[in-house]
Amino acid sequence: MPDPEATPLAMWHRLNSECSRDAPRMAELSLDPAAGLVRASCRLAIARSLADIVMILRETAREIAGSDGIAVVLREGDASFYAAEDAIEPLWRGRRFPLTTCISGRAMLDDETIVVPDIECDPRVPIALYRLTSMRSLVMVPIGSPEPVAALGAYWCASVIPDDGTVRRLEGLARHAAAALTRLRPDGP
């Protein structure tokens, strides 16, 4: 017989209880990317709206990735809408781009994480838009599967190859965001 404490609902209740109880201690933790992912997952577990989810991603992803900027991108039909960002300079917040012409759209269409160590060397990157910024490397992670409804981008000002841990943390954050979005859908769990 399956352990009743191992059901998804029981685990969610336990996580929600732990997050509430440990909130003061968690706020005092150092800016450790792994600890940041735990804090973000706790906040996403109790998010009540799309606006909450976007805000949580905007407030936490940069710390989790150790990046110079992040963008939260929502899929709107055939377009990518840059809904929020936290970066050392303005990027594309409030703008829309066709899914087929931007890296966030490509990540959503292919349902695949994209790592670009040097934007100058990757034909999927709309280089003219990136040359207007200081961003030179990126990771773009789709949110939701098998049909992503959003993407999370992390950007660096230097040409870097993000380590596997950074990519896994961003993918983990995207999975928690997808679960929160699923929970909010009228036909969700």
KAKAJO-V203541 format. One record per helix or strand of 2 or more residues. SS is the DSSP state (h for helix, s for strand). FROM is the first residue (numbers start at 1). TO is the last residue. If there is no record, write none. Layout:
# KAKAJO-V203541
<<SS;FROM;TO> <SS;FROM;TO>>
This chain:
# KAKAJO-V203541
<<h;4;6> <h;8;27> <h;33;45> <h;50;65> <s;69;76> <s;79;87> <s;96;98> <h;99;101> <h;103;110> <s;114;116> <h;119;121> <h;127;130> <s;137;143> <s;150;156> <h;164;184>>
